[in-house]
Amino acid sequence: MFGGASLEQLKFWFDVVQTLMIFAFWLHTWLNNRHAVTNAAIADLKKQIDLDLGNQILKMAHLNEQIIRLEQDLKHAPSYDDFARVYERLEDLSQKLSTLTGEFKGINKTLGTIHDAMINKGI
């Protein structure tokens, strides 16, 4: 009836085809489950990356605010020229203080001489 194939041969080939179809269905299901697990893991990683990226953006915004504040503070900070002028004024004050120290030593010596003369004369 089927080209001279016996019922046993047909049953054998039917079993082979059926086994191959079951294996193909199992393989298809396994691959789909594997893809689903992989896709879920990728989705979790994307969420984590988005969260980490959001945190990094917040940190960068905070650092940017700090940099802006520092730049604003630096605008009011003394410059090198300002320090040079302060140094010149300190040098001038140092010289004047040295001069006054010398003058006071001279005045002290003069007063000591006057004092000694007054004591010697009995005044």
Number of C-alpha atoms within 10 A of each C-alpha: 6 7 5 7 9 11 11 9 11 12 11 12 12 12 12 12 12 12 12 12 12 12 12 12 12 12 12 12 12 12 12 12 12 12 12 12 12 12 12 12 12 12 12 12 12 12 12 12 12 12 12 12 12 12 12 12 12 12 12 12 12 12 12 12 12 12 12 12 11 11 12 11 10 11 9 8 10 9 10 9 9 11 11 11 11 12 12 12 12 12 12 12 12 12 12 12 12 12 12 12 12 12 12 12 12 12 12 12 12 12 12 12 12 12 13 12 12 11 10 9 8 7 7
